[in-house]
Amino acid sequence: MKKIAITSIAAVALIATLGGCSKEKELNQANVSKAMQSYLAQRGDLCLAKSVWPIDVTAAETGSGSRNGVQMPVLEKLGLVSASDAIAERKDDDGNVSQVPVRRYQLTDEGKKYYLPRAPHQHQVDDHYAAVANDFCAAKLSLDHVVGWEPVRHPGATTTDEAVVTYTYQVAPAPWARDASVGRVFPMLDTVLKGAGVMQLKEAFVLTAKGWEAKDL
């Protein structure tokens, strides 16, 4: 009788384990929220696509109001980068190399605090900026609330293994990120900061052996 009882307990434990795995794969508020929290913990850094330093800016770029031409002086005023005059090599469309005077921007010790490592992707990505090892980041997003999700149904499929999740977020900005001058030259950052708790974002998820997981991991 004792042997039978032990066997029965083991069987019950196995059933409970299998049941738990099944529940983790359900498309519901708890599982989606957990998956979204995991995603934002790894990918929630809001970065500014400035992964390679130093950054050289020519007089022509400054005069034309290029992205780096207007953004780098603001970061310099905030003490995040330092600038010096330098000569850089530039190659034209025909492959000819010339020496060009530039304003060269380097991260200061303060700026280096925000040059963060990016977790490697679990799959190949085509976006160069998404695949960089480090980037200059201005804020960290976390989950506010999962608004809902829409299953992606493929023709002929009997089950759903993909979904698009809509959510709102909270944001923890770097101290300098709320400076008015930053908002003027980084308008997308400004929009994200002002949208905390209100603006809705979307993320694609896929069902794996462990449960729901963001495709962008």
MARDREN-995165 format. One line per 5 residues: their letters; for each residue x, y, z of N, C-alpha, C. Coordinates in nm, 3 decimals, decimal comma, padded with zeros to 5 digits. Layout:
% residues N
A = X/Y/Z/X/Y/Z/X/Y/Z | ...
//
This chain:
% residues 217
MKKIA = 00,083/-00,121/00,000/00,000/00,000/00,000/00,086/00,126/00,000 | 00,195/00,119/00,072/00,283/00,234/00,079/00,341/00,268/-00,057 | 00,378/00,163/-00,134/00,434/00,185/-00,267/00,332/00,248/-00,358 | 00,208/00,202/-00,349/00,102/00,257/-00,433/00,079/00,404/-00,400 | 00,083/00,437/-00,270/00,060/00,574/-00,229/00,168/00,667/-00,284
ITSIA = 00,295/00,622/-00,279/00,405/00,702/-00,331/00,389/00,723/-00,481 | 00,352/00,615/-00,551/00,333/00,625/-00,694/00,222/00,724/-00,727 | 00,116/00,721/-00,648/00,003/00,810/-00,671/00,042/00,955/-00,650 | 00,121/00,980/-00,547/00,166/01,116/-00,520/00,252/01,167/-00,635 | 00,341/01,080/-00,687/00,426/01,119/-00,799/00,343/01,150/-00,921
AVALI = 00,238/01,072/-00,943/00,152/01,095/-01,058/00,079/01,228/-01,046 | 00,033/01,255/-00,926/-00,037/01,382/-00,903/00,057/01,500/-00,927 | 00,181/01,485/-00,880/00,279/01,592/-00,899/00,306/01,615/-01,046 | 00,315/01,506/-01,124/00,338/01,518/-01,267/00,223/01,589/-01,335 | 00,102/01,553/-01,298/-00,016/01,617/-01,356/-00,018/01,766/-01,324
ATLGG = 00,017/01,799/-01,199/00,019/01,939/-01,158/00,122/02,017/-01,236 | 00,239/01,954/-01,260/00,344/02,020/-01,337/00,300/02,046/-01,479 | 00,242/01,944/-01,539/00,194/01,959/-01,676/00,085/02,064/-01,684 | -00,002/02,066/-01,584/-00,108/02,165/-01,582/-00,053/02,305/-01,571 | 00,053/02,321/-01,489/00,116/02,451/-01,474/00,176/02,499/-01,604
CSKEK = 00,243/02,410/-01,677/00,301/02,447/-01,806/00,194/02,491/-01,903 | 00,079/02,419/-01,899/-00,030/02,452/-01,989/-00,085/02,591/-01,959 | -00,100/02,621/-01,830/-00,153/02,752/-01,791/-00,061/02,865/-01,831 | 00,073/02,840/-01,827/00,168/02,944/-01,866/00,158/02,978/-02,013 | 00,099/02,890/-02,092/00,088/02,913/-02,236/-00,045/02,975/-02,275
ELNQA = -00,132/02,996/-02,177/-00,260/03,059/-02,207/-00,238/03,208/-02,240 | -00,319/03,258/-02,330/-00,312/03,400/-02,367/-00,407/03,476/-02,276 | -00,355/03,517/-02,160/-00,438/03,587/-02,063/-00,362/03,704/-02,002 | -00,430/03,782/-01,920/-00,372/03,904/-01,864/-00,246/03,876/-01,781 | -00,251/03,773/-01,699/-00,137/03,743/-01,612/-00,014/03,703/-01,693
NVSKA = -00,031/03,614/-01,789/00,083/03,567/-01,868/00,139/03,675/-01,959 | 00,050/03,752/-02,019/00,096/03,860/-02,107/00,169/03,967/-02,027 | 00,116/04,001/-01,910/00,182/04,101/-01,826/00,320/04,054/-01,782 | 00,331/03,929/-01,744/00,459/03,873/-01,703/00,559/03,876/-01,818 | 00,514/03,839/-01,937/00,601/03,840/-02,055/00,643/03,982/-02,091
MQSYL = 00,552/04,076/-02,078/00,584/04,215/-02,109/00,684/04,272/-02,009 | 00,668/04,239/-01,882/00,763/04,284/-01,780/00,903/04,229/-01,808 | 00,909/04,104/-01,848/01,038/04,043/-01,880/01,101/04,111/-02,000 | 01,019/04,142/-02,099/01,069/04,208/-02,220/01,125/04,346/-02,187 | 01,050/04,426/-02,112/01,095/04,561/-02,082/01,216/04,562/-01,988
AQRGD = 01,228/04,460/-01,905/01,346/04,450/-01,818/01,472/04,434/-01,903 | 01,458/04,367/-02,017/01,574/04,344/-02,105/01,587/04,448/-02,216 | 01,474/04,498/-02,266/01,476/04,585/-02,382/01,412/04,721/-02,357 | 01,391/04,757/-02,232/01,318/04,879/-02,201/01,400/05,006/-02,204 | 01,531/04,996/-02,228/01,612/05,118/-02,236/01,575/05,197/-02,361
LCLAK = 01,548/05,325/-02,341/01,518/05,414/-02,453/01,648/05,482/-02,494 | 01,704/05,438/-02,606/01,836/05,485/-02,649/01,825/05,575/-02,771 | 01,933/05,648/-02,798/01,928/05,758/-02,894/02,004/05,731/-03,023 | 02,035/05,604/-03,052/02,103/05,565/-03,176/02,238/05,636/-03,190 | 02,310/05,641/-03,079/02,446/05,697/-03,080/02,538/05,590/-03,018
SVWPI = 02,568/05,491/-03,100/02,639/05,373/-03,051/02,789/05,378/-03,075 | 02,834/05,459/-03,169/02,977/05,463/-03,205/03,033/05,601/-03,171 | 03,136/05,603/-03,088/03,201/05,728/-03,048/03,349/05,721/-03,081 | 03,416/05,835/-03,108/03,361/05,970/-03,107/03,269/05,995/-03,225 | 03,195/06,104/-03,215/03,106/06,146/-03,323/03,161/06,275/-03,382
DVTAA = 03,189/06,272/-03,512/03,244/06,387/-03,583/03,133/06,461/-03,656 | 03,136/06,595/-03,644/03,035/06,678/-03,710/03,107/06,785/-03,792 | 03,079/06,790/-03,921/03,140/06,891/-04,008/03,063/07,023/-03,997 | 03,126/07,129/-04,046/03,060/07,260/-04,048/02,936/07,255/-04,136 | 02,943/07,178/-04,245/02,827/07,167/-04,335/02,710/07,100/-04,264
ETGSG = 02,738/06,998/-04,184/02,631/06,930/-04,110/02,569/07,023/-04,007 | 02,653/07,100/-03,941/02,600/07,197/-03,844/02,515/07,302/-03,913 | 02,563/07,351/-04,027/02,490/07,454/-04,100/02,358/07,407/-04,156 | 02,350/07,278/-04,192/02,227/07,225/-04,250/02,128/07,178/-04,144 | 02,169/07,185/-04,016/02,078/07,143/-03,910/02,060/06,993/-03,904
SRNGV = 02,166/06,917/-03,935/02,158/06,771/-03,929/02,133/06,726/-03,786 | 02,097/06,600/-03,772/02,065/06,548/-03,639/02,180/06,570/-03,542 | 02,299/06,522/-03,577/02,413/06,541/-03,487/02,453/06,688/-03,475 | 02,430/06,762/-03,582/02,464/06,904/-03,581/02,389/06,983/-03,476 | 02,265/06,945/-03,448/02,186/07,018/-03,347/02,187/06,948/-03,211
QMPVL = 02,205/06,815/-03,211/02,196/06,742/-03,085/02,324/06,746/-03,003 | 02,439/06,735/-03,071/02,564/06,725/-02,996/02,596/06,850/-02,914 | 02,574/06,973/-02,967/02,598/07,091/-02,884/02,513/07,093/-02,757 | 02,391/07,040/-02,764/02,305/07,035/-02,646/02,364/06,938/-02,543 | 02,408/06,823/-02,587/02,469/06,727/-02,495/02,598/06,784/-02,436
EKLGL = 02,668/06,866/-02,514/02,789/06,928/-02,462/02,756/07,027/-02,350 | 02,654/07,108/-02,368/02,615/07,206/-02,267/02,572/07,137/-02,137 | 02,519/07,017/-02,150/02,475/06,942/-02,032/02,588/06,864/-01,966 | 02,708/06,872/-02,023/02,823/06,806/-01,964/02,834/06,657/-01,994 | 02,759/06,612/-02,092/02,759/06,469/-02,126/02,866/06,435/-02,230
VSASD = 02,904/06,534/-02,309/03,010/06,515/-02,408/03,104/06,635/-02,404 | 03,226/06,614/-02,449/03,322/06,723/-02,466/03,354/06,733/-02,613 | 03,397/06,852/-02,659/03,421/06,874/-02,802/03,560/06,931/-02,824 | 03,616/06,895/-02,937/03,747/06,949/-02,977/03,751/06,954/-03,129 | 03,840/07,037/-03,183/03,859/07,044/-03,327/03,952/06,931/-03,371
AIAER = 03,919/06,870/-03,484/03,999/06,757/-03,533/03,988/06,751/-03,686 | 04,069/06,665/-03,745/04,064/06,639/-03,889/04,023/06,494/-03,908 | 03,923/06,473/-03,992/03,874/06,338/-04,018/03,880/06,306/-04,166 | 03,892/06,180/-04,196/03,889/06,136/-04,335/03,745/06,109/-04,376 | 03,707/06,160/-04,490/03,574/06,136/-04,546/03,588/06,083/-04,687
KDDDG = 03,504/05,986/-04,721/03,507/05,926/-04,854/03,381/05,967/-04,930 | 03,399/06,016/-05,054/03,283/06,056/-05,133/03,226/05,936/-05,208 | 03,123/05,962/-05,288/03,055/05,853/-05,358/03,145/05,782/-05,458 | 03,250/05,847/-05,503/03,342/05,785/-05,598/03,459/05,713/-05,530 | 03,457/05,715/-05,399/03,563/05,647/-05,325/03,685/05,733/-05,297
NVSQV = 03,678/05,860/-05,332/03,791/05,950/-05,308/03,792/05,993/-05,161 | 03,911/05,988/-05,100/03,926/06,022/-04,959/03,983/06,163/-04,946 | 03,924/06,241/-04,857/03,972/06,377/-04,834/03,980/06,403/-04,684 | 04,060/06,501/-04,646/04,074/06,543/-04,507/03,976/06,658/-04,480 | 03,895/06,642/-04,380/03,789/06,740/-04,352/03,799/06,785/-04,206
PVRRY = 03,796/06,916/-04,181/03,791/06,963/-04,042/03,655/06,932/-03,980 | 03,657/06,884/-03,856/03,533/06,845/-03,788/03,537/06,893/-03,644 | 03,420/06,894/-03,585/03,408/06,911/-03,441/03,389/06,771/-03,386 | 03,481/06,725/-03,305/03,479/06,585/-03,257/03,425/06,580/-03,114 | 03,321/06,500/-03,095/03,254/06,489/-02,965/03,285/06,354/-02,901
QLTDE = 03,328/06,360/-02,774/03,359/06,241/-02,695/03,270/06,240/-02,571 | 03,237/06,121/-02,524/03,162/06,111/-02,399/03,250/06,152/-02,282 | 03,195/06,231/-02,192/03,263/06,263/-02,067/03,240/06,148/-01,969 | 03,303/06,157/-01,851/03,279/06,054/-01,749/03,131/06,049/-01,711 | 03,068/06,166/-01,708/02,924/06,169/-01,678/02,845/06,104/-01,792
GKKYY = 02,881/06,135/-01,915/02,811/06,079/-02,028/02,824/05,928/-02,038 | 02,940/05,875/-01,997/02,964/05,731/-02,004/02,869/05,652/-01,915 | 02,811/05,719/-01,816/02,714/05,651/-01,728/02,591/05,606/-01,806 | 02,567/05,670/-01,919/02,446/05,642/-01,997/02,477/05,567/-02,128 | 02,602/05,527/-02,142/02,642/05,446/-02,258/02,632/05,300/-02,212
LPRAP = 02,518/05,240/-02,238/02,482/05,114/-02,175/02,497/04,994/-02,269 | 02,532/04,878/-02,213/02,536/04,756/-02,294/02,394/04,712/-02,329 | 02,376/04,662/-02,450/02,246/04,611/-02,493/02,252/04,460/-02,493 | 02,153/04,397/-02,437/02,150/04,250/-02,433/02,148/04,195/-02,575 | 02,228/04,092/-02,603/02,228/04,036/-02,739/02,093/03,975/-02,773
HQHQV = 02,055/03,985/-02,898/01,929/03,927/-02,943/01,941/03,776/-02,952 | 01,829/03,710/-02,930/01,825/03,565/-02,939/01,813/03,516/-03,083 | 01,788/03,609/-03,175/01,780/03,574/-03,316/01,839/03,689/-03,397 | 01,868/03,665/-03,522/01,930/03,766/-03,607/01,831/03,879/-03,635 | 01,881/04,002/-03,629/01,798/04,117/-03,660/01,860/04,195/-03,775
DDHYA = 01,776/04,253/-03,860/01,823/04,325/-03,977/01,853/04,471/-03,947 | 01,796/04,523/-03,838/01,813/04,663/-03,802/01,950/04,683/-03,736 | 02,035/04,766/-03,797/02,169/04,789/-03,744/02,164/04,845/-03,603 | 02,074/04,940/-03,579/02,068/05,003/-03,448/02,018/04,906/-03,340 | 01,938/04,810/-03,379/01,887/04,713/-03,282/01,993/04,611/-03,243
AVAND = 02,095/04,596/-03,327/02,195/04,491/-03,303/02,323/04,542/-03,237 | 02,330/04,671/-03,204/02,453/04,726/-03,148/02,478/04,672/-03,009 | 02,606/04,668/-02,970/02,644/04,616/-02,839/02,621/04,718/-02,728 | 02,634/04,847/-02,760/02,615/04,955/-02,663/02,542/05,071/-02,731 | 02,474/05,151/-02,650/02,411/05,271/-02,705/02,397/05,374/-02,593
FCAAK = 02,382/05,499/-02,635/02,364/05,610/-02,541/02,215/05,621/-02,510 | 02,178/05,601/-02,384/02,038/05,585/-02,348/01,992/05,695/-02,252 | 01,865/05,730/-02,264/01,811/05,845/-02,191/01,704/05,809/-02,090 | 01,648/05,689/-02,095/01,538/05,655/-02,005/01,518/05,504/-02,004 | 01,443/05,459/-01,905/01,410/05,316/-01,893/01,259/05,303/-01,881
LSLDH = 01,199/05,221/-01,968/01,056/05,198/-01,965/01,025/05,076/-01,880 | 00,910/05,080/-01,813/00,858/04,965/-01,739/00,709/04,955/-01,768 | 00,651/04,842/-01,736/00,511/04,819/-01,768/00,419/04,898/-01,675 | 00,324/04,967/-01,734/00,218/05,032/-01,659/00,095/04,941/-01,657 | 00,047/04,906/-01,776/-00,073/04,823/-01,783/-00,085/04,761/-01,922
VVGWE = -00,122/04,634/-01,926/-00,153/04,570/-02,053/-00,297/04,604/-02,090 | -00,312/04,678/-02,198/-00,444/04,723/-02,242/-00,522/04,609/-02,307 | -00,452/04,529/-02,385/-00,518/04,418/-02,454/-00,423/04,350/-02,551 | -00,474/04,253/-02,621/-00,393/04,181/-02,718/-00,480/04,129/-02,831 | -00,419/04,112/-02,945/-00,490/04,063/-03,063/-00,417/03,940/-03,116
PVRHP = -00,479/03,823/-03,109/-00,415/03,702/-03,162/-00,391/03,715/-03,312 | -00,278/03,662/-03,356/-00,246/03,659/-03,500/-00,281/03,519/-03,549 | -00,380/03,511/-03,636/-00,426/03,381/-03,685/-00,376/03,357/-03,827 | -00,299/03,252/-03,844/-00,247/03,217/-03,975/-00,345/03,124/-04,047 | -00,357/03,136/-04,178/-00,451/03,052/-04,254/-00,427/02,903/-04,229
GATTT = -00,533/02,833/-04,194/-00,524/02,689/-04,174/-00,480/02,647/-04,035 | -00,436/02,740/-03,953/-00,389/02,706/-03,818/-00,508/02,684/-03,725 | -00,496/02,587/-03,637/-00,603/02,559/-03,541/-00,576/02,622/-03,405 | -00,454/02,666/-03,383/-00,419/02,730/-03,257/-00,350/02,864/-03,285 | -00,341/02,947/-03,183/-00,277/03,077/-03,195/-00,143/03,075/-03,124
DEAVV = -00,035/03,104/-03,197/00,097/03,105/-03,133/00,165/03,241/-03,148 | 00,090/03,342/-03,194/00,142/03,478/-03,203/00,033/03,576/-03,160 | 00,077/03,690/-03,106/-00,018/03,792/-03,066/00,051/03,928/-03,064 | -00,027/04,033/-03,087/00,023/04,170/-03,077/-00,037/04,231/-02,951 | 00,049/04,273/-02,861/00,006/04,324/-02,731/00,010/04,476/-02,730
TYTYQ = -00,095/04,536/-02,679/-00,100/04,682/-02,661/-00,085/04,713/-02,513 | 00,002/04,809/-02,481/00,028/04,839/-02,340/00,061/04,986/-02,319 | 00,046/05,031/-02,196/00,096/05,161/-02,156/00,218/05,138/-02,066 | 00,294/05,243/-02,045/00,423/05,227/-01,978/00,447/05,339/-01,877 | 00,541/05,313/-01,787/00,596/05,417/-01,701/00,741/05,438/-01,744
VAPAP = 00,798/05,551/-01,711/00,933/05,581/-01,759/01,016/05,643/-01,648 | 01,141/05,600/-01,640/01,238/05,658/-01,546/01,346/05,725/-01,629 | 01,338/05,859/-01,648/01,434/05,928/-01,733/01,565/05,958/-01,660 | 01,671/05,971/-01,736/01,796/06,022/-01,681/01,771/06,166/-01,635 | 01,845/06,216/-01,535/01,820/06,351/-01,483/01,821/06,460/-01,590
WARDA = 01,905/06,443/-01,692/01,918/06,547/-01,796/01,812/06,535/-01,905 | 01,741/06,422/-01,909/01,652/06,396/-02,022/01,530/06,488/-02,024 | 01,492/06,544/-01,910/01,376/06,633/-01,906/01,411/06,780/-01,930 | 01,539/06,807/-01,956/01,578/06,944/-01,986/01,506/06,989/-02,114 | 01,457/07,111/-02,114/01,380/07,162/-02,228/01,461/07,158/-02,358
SVGRV = 01,591/07,185/-02,347/01,674/07,185/-02,468/01,686/07,045/-02,527 | 01,683/06,943/-02,442/01,686/06,804/-02,490/01,558/06,771/-02,565 | 01,446/06,813/-02,511/01,318/06,787/-02,576/01,309/06,849/-02,714 | 01,374/06,963/-02,733/01,368/07,029/-02,863/01,446/06,954/-02,971 | 01,560/06,894/-02,933/01,644/06,829/-03,035/01,624/06,678/-03,039
FPMLD = 01,554/06,623/-02,938/01,519/06,481/-02,939/01,366/06,472/-02,923 | 01,291/06,508/-03,027/01,145/06,515/-03,014/01,080/06,381/-02,981 | 01,134/06,270/-03,032/01,073/06,141/-03,001/01,089/06,107/-02,852 | 01,206/06,138/-02,797/01,227/06,119/-02,653/01,127/06,203/-02,575 | 01,108/06,327/-02,615/01,014/06,416/-02,548/00,873/06,358/-02,553
TVLKG = 00,834/06,303/-02,667/00,701/06,244/-02,682/00,684/06,124/-02,589 | 00,785/06,040/-02,580/00,776/05,921/-02,495/00,767/05,961/-02,347 | 00,846/06,058/-02,306/00,842/06,102/-02,167/00,704/06,158/-02,131 | 00,647/06,238/-02,218/00,517/06,298/-02,191/00,404/06,195/-02,200 | 00,430/06,082/-02,266/00,325/05,982/-02,285/00,317/05,877/-02,176
AGVMQ = 00,400/05,889/-02,072/00,401/05,788/-01,966/00,262/05,771/-01,905 | 00,216/05,647/-01,897/00,087/05,616/-01,839/-00,031/05,643/-01,929 | -00,006/05,701/-02,048/-00,115/05,739/-02,138/-00,096/05,680/-02,278 | 00,020/05,705/-02,337/00,044/05,661/-02,474/00,050/05,508/-02,482 | -00,014/05,453/-02,584/-00,018/05,309/-02,602/00,087/05,265/-02,704
LKEAF = 00,163/05,163/-02,668/00,262/05,103/-02,757/00,219/04,960/-02,788 | 00,278/04,904/-02,893/00,246/04,767/-02,932/00,374/04,685/-02,942 | 00,362/04,557/-02,910/00,476/04,465/-02,920/00,425/04,328/-02,965 | 00,501/04,266/-03,057/00,464/04,134/-03,108/00,521/04,026/-03,017 | 00,437/03,927/-02,986/00,477/03,816/-02,900/00,455/03,683/-02,972
VLTAK = 00,532/03,583/-02,931/00,521/03,450/-02,989/00,519/03,347/-02,876 | 00,447/03,239/-02,895/00,439/03,134/-02,795/00,557/03,039/-02,810 | 00,634/03,021/-02,703/00,749/02,931/-02,702/00,723/02,815/-02,606 | 00,821/02,727/-02,593/00,808/02,614/-02,502/00,795/02,660/-02,357 | 00,846/02,780/-02,328/00,841/02,833/-02,192/00,722/02,925/-02,168
GWEAK = 00,647/02,956/-02,272/00,536/03,047/-02,258/00,547/03,161/-02,358 | 00,478/03,272/-02,335/00,477/03,384/-02,427/00,604/03,467/-02,413 | 00,656/03,511/-02,528/00,784/03,581/-02,529/00,784/03,683/-02,642 | 00,839/03,801/-02,617/00,846/03,903/-02,720/00,937/03,859/-02,834 | 00,894/03,888/-02,957/00,976/03,851/-03,072/01,109/03,926/-03,074
DL = 01,112/04,043/-03,013/01,229/04,129/-03,020/01,337/04,092/-02,918 | 01,317/03,989/-02,839/01,420/03,951/-02,741/01,543/03,896/-02,810
//
